[in-house]
């Protein structure tokens, strides 16, 4: 657990934060460049959606399967092992692409592997990170995390510039170096994972595989049995549906509607980045009043769904302002939700809870990507996005609003 009375910036928390910054920045840069490569190489929204789906697909089973694993084995070792593996994969991809060995099937297979690694990594990181936070500092810690994720978006214009200048291979090489540095740092974390010892006997039995599947079932049962957690997970499944729609349709829409549309896309969503950064900094300095957290979160869920759903009906300057506002609101609700749920769920259940939560989110995102990719070829993109946004707003009312007592018990709790 995090060291008591030492503030937030303990040795281990500093290491995990710096390591995640380095890998995050490299990944953001290469990830956006790969999106541009797919669109330029294929010129097809359908193939672009397939690319997105292949990254998302392994995240259906991997989180729930390895969530049970994370409640038995070292999350720290999993994190740095996967980062070393990612470094090797990106280095190999950089070499092959530099030699001109490119094909969509080759890239699709690589994306599927990276998606698998990423889905396991996220469960390990989400379950390990709160163990490095000093008690009472959850909001500050997750505000830092959200700000860093936001600042990683700064690499998108950098990726666009260098992609057009030198191509994709050097960017993947930089990402490989970033992952290697991050993994090397993470090996130095000293936190004791006490939950491992409490479940050591189960690990040493011949029925470990069977027990892991029992754990998966218990994790899902745990989520279903807690009305508040289930309502939150169900809402975010629908929210992920909307996110999948946006991830598939927005970039192609901007590229196809405006000259140099990728730059307009970056400006509009750059405002969301600026809003998230501002909000994250404010949440680090100022505590959100506990008694208002539920009300704030519900309001944000409804308002951002409506705003983002109607986004494409506005002129570009208004889009930018809207995304700036939704960025501020989004980080506010994110900080409330992630800090509350990770403080609420016991350490020995975090892996299973995060695995089940991520699996549901992935199912939602995958459904959104596939559905939006198909509908975007039949109906106007603006109409499709608006419909998805309205569905998400209604889900917030039905799932979060109608279950106020259970959800507020989690959100309106001092951490």
C-alpha positions as CSV (number, residue, x, y, z in Angstrom):
1,X,0.0,0.0,0.0
2,X,1.1,3.6,-0.3
3,X,3.3,4.9,2.5
4,X,1.4,6.7,5.2
5,X,1.9,10.4,6.1
6,X,4.4,10.9,3.3
7,X,2.2,12.8,1.0
8,X,1.4,11.8,-2.5
9,X,4.8,11.9,-4.2
10,X,6.4,8.8,-2.7
11,X,9.3,7.1,-4.5
12,X,7.0,4.5,-6.0
13,X,4.3,6.9,-7.1
14,X,6.9,9.1,-8.7
15,X,8.4,6.2,-10.7
16,X,5.0,4.9,-11.9
17,X,4.0,8.4,-12.9
18,X,7.2,9.1,-14.9
19,X,7.2,5.7,-16.5
20,X,3.6,6.1,-17.7
21,X,4.3,9.6,-19.0
22,X,7.2,8.3,-21.2
23,X,5.3,5.3,-22.7
24,X,2.1,7.3,-23.0
25,X,3.7,10.1,-25.1
26,X,5.4,7.6,-27.4
27,X,2.2,5.6,-27.9
28,X,0.1,8.6,-28.6
29,X,2.5,9.7,-31.3
30,X,2.8,6.4,-33.1
31,X,-0.9,5.5,-32.7
32,X,-2.2,8.6,-34.5
33,X,0.4,8.2,-37.2
34,X,-0.8,4.6,-37.8
35,X,-4.3,5.9,-38.2
36,X,-3.2,8.4,-40.8
37,X,-1.2,5.6,-42.5
38,X,-4.3,3.4,-42.8
39,X,-6.5,6.2,-44.2
40,X,-3.8,7.2,-46.7
41,X,-3.0,3.6,-47.7
42,X,-6.5,2.3,-48.1
43,X,-8.7,5.4,-48.5
44,X,-11.5,3.3,-46.9
45,X,-13.6,4.1,-43.9
46,X,-14.5,0.4,-43.7
47,X,-10.9,-0.8,-43.5
48,X,-10.1,2.0,-41.0
49,X,-13.0,0.7,-38.9
50,X,-11.6,-2.8,-39.2
51,X,-8.3,-1.6,-38.0
52,X,-10.0,0.0,-35.0
53,X,-12.0,-3.1,-34.3
54,X,-8.9,-5.4,-34.5
55,X,-7.3,-3.3,-31.8
56,X,-10.5,-3.4,-29.7
57,X,-11.5,-7.1,-30.2
58,X,-9.0,-8.8,-27.8
59,X,-10.0,-6.4,-25.1
60,X,-13.3,-8.3,-24.7
61,X,-11.8,-11.5,-23.2
62,X,-8.3,-10.4,-22.0
63,X,-9.4,-8.0,-19.2
64,X,-11.8,-10.4,-17.6
65,X,-9.5,-13.4,-18.0
66,X,-6.3,-11.6,-16.7
67,X,-8.3,-9.6,-14.1
68,X,-8.5,-12.9,-12.1
69,X,-4.8,-13.5,-12.8
70,X,-3.9,-10.0,-11.4
71,X,-5.5,-10.9,-8.1
72,X,-3.0,-13.8,-7.7
73,X,0.3,-12.7,-9.4
74,X,2.5,-9.6,-9.4
75,X,0.9,-6.7,-11.1
76,X,4.2,-4.9,-11.1
77,X,6.0,-7.7,-13.0
78,X,3.2,-7.8,-15.4
79,X,3.4,-4.1,-16.1
80,X,7.2,-4.0,-16.8
81,X,7.2,-7.3,-18.7
82,X,4.5,-6.1,-21.1
83,X,6.3,-2.8,-21.6
84,X,9.5,-4.6,-22.5
85,X,7.5,-6.8,-24.9
86,X,5.9,-3.7,-26.5
87,X,9.3,-2.2,-27.0
88,X,10.4,-5.3,-29.0
89,X,7.2,-5.3,-31.1
90,X,7.5,-1.7,-32.1
91,X,11.2,-2.0,-32.8
92,X,10.4,-5.0,-35.1
93,X,7.6,-3.1,-36.8
94,X,9.8,-0.1,-37.4
95,X,12.5,-2.2,-39.0
96,X,10.0,-4.0,-41.3
97,X,8.2,-0.8,-42.4
98,X,11.5,0.9,-43.0
99,X,12.4,-2.0,-45.4
100,X,9.1,-1.4,-47.2
101,X,7.4,-4.6,-46.0
102,X,4.0,-3.2,-45.6
103,X,0.6,-4.8,-46.1
104,X,-2.8,-4.3,-44.5
105,X,-2.9,-8.0,-43.2
106,X,0.5,-7.6,-41.6
107,X,-0.5,-4.4,-39.9
108,X,-3.8,-5.9,-38.9
109,X,-2.1,-8.8,-37.2
110,X,0.3,-6.4,-35.4
111,X,-2.6,-4.3,-34.2
112,X,-4.4,-7.3,-32.8
113,X,-1.3,-8.3,-30.8
114,X,-0.8,-4.8,-29.5
115,X,-4.5,-4.6,-28.6
116,X,-4.1,-7.8,-26.6
117,X,-1.0,-6.5,-24.7
118,X,-2.7,-3.2,-24.1
119,X,-5.8,-4.8,-22.6
120,X,-3.8,-6.9,-20.2
121,X,-1.6,-3.9,-19.3
122,X,-4.6,-1.7,-18.5
123,X,-6.0,-4.2,-16.0
124,X,-2.6,-4.5,-14.3
125,X,-2.0,-0.8,-14.2
126,X,-5.4,0.1,-13.0
127,X,-5.2,-2.5,-10.2
128,X,-1.6,-1.6,-9.2
129,X,-1.7,2.2,-9.4
130,X,-4.1,2.8,-6.5
131,X,-1.8,0.6,-4.3
132,X,0.9,3.3,-4.7
133,X,-1.4,6.2,-3.7
134,X,-1.2,7.4,-0.1
135,X,-4.5,7.2,1.7
136,X,-6.5,10.4,1.3
137,X,-4.8,11.4,-2.0
138,X,-6.9,9.6,-4.5
139,X,-8.4,12.7,-6.1
140,X,-5.0,14.3,-6.5
141,X,-3.4,11.2,-7.9
142,X,-6.1,10.6,-10.5
143,X,-6.2,14.3,-11.5
144,X,-2.4,13.9,-12.2
145,X,-3.1,10.8,-14.2
146,X,-5.8,12.5,-16.2
147,X,-3.7,15.5,-16.9
148,X,-0.8,13.4,-18.2
149,X,-3.1,11.4,-20.5
150,X,-4.4,14.7,-21.7
151,X,-0.9,16.1,-22.4
152,X,-0.1,13.0,-24.3
153,X,-2.5,14.3,-27.0
154,X,0.1,17.1,-27.6
155,X,1.9,14.4,-29.5
156,X,-0.8,14.2,-32.1
157,X,0.2,17.3,-34.1
158,X,3.8,16.3,-33.6
159,X,3.0,12.8,-35.0
160,X,1.2,14.4,-38.0
161,X,4.2,16.7,-38.8
162,X,6.8,14.0,-38.5
163,X,4.6,11.4,-40.3
164,X,4.4,13.7,-43.3
165,X,8.1,14.5,-43.0
166,X,9.8,11.1,-42.4
167,X,7.1,8.5,-42.5
168,X,5.9,5.9,-39.9
169,X,9.0,3.8,-39.3
170,X,11.0,6.4,-37.2
171,X,8.0,7.2,-35.1
172,X,7.6,3.5,-34.2
173,X,11.3,3.4,-33.3
174,X,10.8,6.3,-30.9
175,X,7.9,4.5,-29.4
176,X,10.0,1.4,-28.9
177,X,12.6,3.4,-27.0
178,X,9.9,5.0,-24.8
179,X,8.5,1.6,-23.8
180,X,12.0,0.3,-23.0
181,X,12.8,3.3,-20.8
182,X,9.4,3.1,-19.0
183,X,9.9,-0.7,-18.3
184,X,13.4,-0.1,-17.0
185,X,12.0,2.4,-14.5
186,X,9.1,0.3,-13.4
187,X,11.4,-2.6,-12.4
188,X,12.6,-0.2,-9.6
189,X,9.2,0.0,-7.8
190,X,9.5,-1.4,-4.3
191,X,5.8,-1.7,-3.2
192,X,4.9,-5.0,-1.6
193,X,1.9,-6.8,-3.1
194,X,0.5,-8.3,0.0
195,X,-2.5,-9.9,-1.7
196,X,0.0,-12.3,-3.5
197,X,0.9,-14.0,-0.2
198,X,-2.7,-14.3,0.9
199,X,-3.5,-16.3,-2.2
200,X,-0.2,-18.1,-2.6
201,X,-1.6,-21.5,-1.7
202,X,-4.2,-21.3,-4.5
203,X,-1.4,-20.6,-7.0
204,X,0.5,-23.7,-6.0
205,X,-2.4,-26.1,-6.6
206,X,-3.0,-28.2,-9.7
207,X,-6.5,-26.6,-10.0
208,X,-5.2,-23.1,-10.5
209,X,-6.7,-22.8,-14.0
210,X,-10.0,-23.9,-12.7
211,X,-9.8,-21.5,-9.8
212,X,-9.0,-18.6,-12.1
213,X,-12.2,-19.3,-14.0
214,X,-14.0,-19.5,-10.7
215,X,-12.5,-16.1,-9.9
216,X,-13.8,-14.7,-13.2
217,X,-17.3,-15.8,-12.3
218,X,-17.0,-14.3,-8.8
219,X,-15.7,-11.0,-10.2
220,X,-18.8,-10.7,-12.5
221,X,-21.0,-11.8,-9.6
222,X,-19.4,-9.1,-7.4
223,X,-20.1,-6.5,-10.0
224,X,-23.7,-7.6,-10.4
225,X,-24.3,-7.9,-6.6
226,X,-23.4,-4.3,-6.0
227,X,-26.1,-2.1,-7.5
228,X,-24.0,1.0,-7.5
229,X,-21.0,-0.6,-9.3
230,X,-23.3,-2.4,-11.7
231,X,-25.1,0.9,-12.6
232,X,-21.8,2.7,-13.2
233,X,-20.5,-0.2,-15.3
234,X,-23.7,-0.4,-17.3
235,X,-23.7,3.3,-18.0
236,X,-20.1,3.3,-19.1
237,X,-20.8,0.4,-21.4
238,X,-23.3,2.6,-23.2
239,X,-20.9,5.6,-23.1
240,X,-18.2,3.4,-24.7
241,X,-20.7,2.6,-27.5
242,X,-20.7,6.4,-28.2
243,X,-16.9,6.5,-27.9
244,X,-16.6,3.7,-30.4
245,X,-18.8,5.7,-32.8
246,X,-16.7,8.8,-32.4
247,X,-13.4,6.9,-32.9
248,X,-14.5,5.5,-36.2
249,X,-16.4,8.4,-37.7
250,X,-14.8,11.7,-36.6
251,X,-11.4,11.6,-38.2
252,X,-12.6,10.4,-41.6
253,X,-15.5,13.0,-41.4
254,X,-13.1,15.9,-40.9
255,X,-10.6,14.6,-43.5
256,X,-13.4,14.2,-46.1
257,X,-15.3,17.5,-45.3
258,X,-12.6,20.1,-44.9
259,X,-9.3,20.8,-46.8
260,X,-6.5,19.6,-44.5
261,X,-9.3,18.2,-42.3
262,X,-6.9,16.3,-40.0
263,X,-5.5,19.6,-38.8
264,X,-9.0,20.9,-38.1
265,X,-9.7,17.7,-36.3
266,X,-6.7,18.3,-34.2
267,X,-7.7,21.9,-33.4
268,X,-11.2,20.9,-32.4
269,X,-10.1,18.0,-30.2
270,X,-7.1,19.9,-29.1
271,X,-9.6,22.2,-27.3
272,X,-10.9,19.2,-25.4
273,X,-7.3,18.4,-24.5
274,X,-6.8,21.9,-23.2
275,X,-10.0,21.7,-21.2
276,X,-9.0,18.4,-19.6
277,X,-5.6,19.7,-18.7
278,X,-7.1,22.8,-17.1
279,X,-9.6,20.8,-15.1
280,X,-7.0,18.2,-14.1
281,X,-4.8,21.0,-12.7
282,X,-7.7,22.5,-10.8
283,X,-8.7,19.1,-9.3
284,X,-5.1,18.6,-8.1
285,X,-5.3,21.9,-6.2
286,X,-8.9,22.0,-5.1
287,X,-11.0,19.1,-3.6
288,X,-14.5,18.5,-5.1
289,X,-17.0,18.8,-2.3
290,X,-17.9,15.3,-1.4
291,X,-21.7,15.8,-1.1
292,X,-21.9,17.2,-4.7
293,X,-19.9,14.5,-6.5
294,X,-22.8,12.4,-7.6
295,X,-24.8,15.4,-8.8
296,X,-21.9,16.8,-10.7
297,X,-21.1,13.5,-12.3
298,X,-24.7,12.9,-13.4
299,X,-25.0,16.4,-14.9
300,X,-21.8,16.0,-16.8
301,X,-22.8,12.6,-18.2
302,X,-26.0,14.1,-19.7
303,X,-24.6,17.4,-20.9
304,X,-21.5,16.1,-22.5
305,X,-23.5,13.4,-24.4
306,X,-25.8,16.0,-25.8
307,X,-23.0,18.4,-26.7
308,X,-20.8,15.9,-28.4
309,X,-23.7,14.3,-30.2
310,X,-24.7,17.6,-31.7
311,X,-21.1,18.7,-32.3
312,X,-20.9,18.3,-36.1
313,X,-24.0,20.6,-36.7
314,X,-22.0,23.6,-35.5
315,X,-19.3,25.8,-37.3
316,X,-15.7,24.9,-36.5
317,X,-15.1,27.7,-33.9
318,X,-18.2,26.7,-32.0
319,X,-17.1,23.0,-32.2
320,X,-13.8,24.0,-30.6
321,X,-15.6,25.9,-27.7
322,X,-17.9,22.9,-27.1
323,X,-15.0,20.5,-27.0
324,X,-13.2,22.7,-24.6
325,X,-16.2,22.7,-22.3
326,X,-16.7,18.9,-22.6
327,X,-13.0,18.4,-21.8
328,X,-13.4,20.3,-18.5
329,X,-16.5,18.5,-17.6
330,X,-15.2,15.1,-18.7
331,X,-12.1,15.1,-16.6
332,X,-14.2,16.3,-13.6
333,X,-16.5,13.2,-13.9
334,X,-13.6,10.9,-14.7
335,X,-11.8,12.0,-11.5
336,X,-14.9,11.5,-9.5
337,X,-15.6,8.0,-10.9
338,X,-12.1,6.5,-11.0
339,X,-11.0,7.7,-7.6
340,X,-14.3,6.7,-6.0
341,X,-14.5,3.2,-7.5
342,X,-10.8,2.4,-6.9
343,X,-11.1,3.5,-3.3
344,X,-14.3,1.5,-2.8
345,X,-13.2,-1.8,-4.3
346,X,-10.9,-3.9,-2.0
347,X,-7.3,-4.6,-3.2
348,X,-7.9,-8.3,-3.6
349,X,-10.9,-7.6,-5.9
350,X,-9.5,-4.8,-7.9
351,X,-8.1,-7.0,-10.7
352,X,-11.4,-8.8,-11.2
353,X,-13.5,-5.6,-10.9
354,X,-11.3,-3.7,-13.4
355,X,-11.2,-6.7,-15.7
356,X,-15.0,-7.0,-15.8
357,X,-15.4,-3.2,-16.1
358,X,-12.9,-3.0,-19.0
359,X,-14.5,-6.0,-20.7
360,X,-18.0,-4.3,-20.6
361,X,-16.5,-1.1,-21.9
362,X,-14.8,-2.9,-24.7
363,X,-18.0,-4.7,-25.7
364,X,-19.7,-1.3,-25.9
365,X,-16.8,0.3,-27.8
366,X,-16.6,-2.6,-30.3
367,X,-20.4,-2.5,-30.8
368,X,-20.1,1.2,-31.4
369,X,-17.2,0.9,-33.9
370,X,-18.9,-1.8,-35.9
371,X,-22.4,-0.2,-35.9
372,X,-21.1,3.3,-36.6
373,X,-18.8,2.0,-39.4
374,X,-21.7,0.4,-41.1
375,X,-24.2,3.2,-40.5
376,X,-21.7,5.8,-41.6
377,X,-21.7,4.4,-45.1
378,X,-25.6,4.6,-45.3
379,X,-26.6,7.6,-43.3
380,X,-25.1,11.1,-42.9
381,X,-22.3,11.0,-40.3
382,X,-23.8,13.9,-38.4
383,X,-27.1,12.0,-37.9
384,X,-25.4,8.9,-36.7
385,X,-23.3,10.7,-34.1
386,X,-26.3,12.7,-32.9
387,X,-28.3,9.5,-32.4
388,X,-25.5,7.8,-30.4
389,X,-25.1,10.9,-28.2
390,X,-28.8,11.0,-27.4
391,X,-28.8,7.3,-26.5
392,X,-26.0,7.9,-24.1
393,X,-27.7,10.8,-22.5
394,X,-30.9,8.7,-21.9
395,X,-28.7,5.9,-20.5
396,X,-27.3,8.4,-17.9
397,X,-30.7,9.3,-16.8
398,X,-32.0,5.7,-16.6
399,X,-28.9,4.0,-15.1
400,X,-27.2,6.7,-13.0
401,X,-30.2,9.0,-12.3
402,X,-32.7,6.3,-11.3
403,X,-30.1,4.6,-9.0
404,X,-29.1,7.7,-7.1
405,X,-29.0,6.0,-3.7
406,X,-26.6,3.2,-4.7
407,X,-24.4,5.3,-7.0
408,X,-24.1,8.3,-4.6
409,X,-23.0,5.8,-1.9
410,X,-19.9,5.2,-4.0
411,X,-19.4,8.7,-5.4
412,X,-20.2,10.8,-2.3
413,X,-17.7,9.0,-0.1
414,X,-14.6,10.6,1.5
415,X,-11.5,8.9,0.1
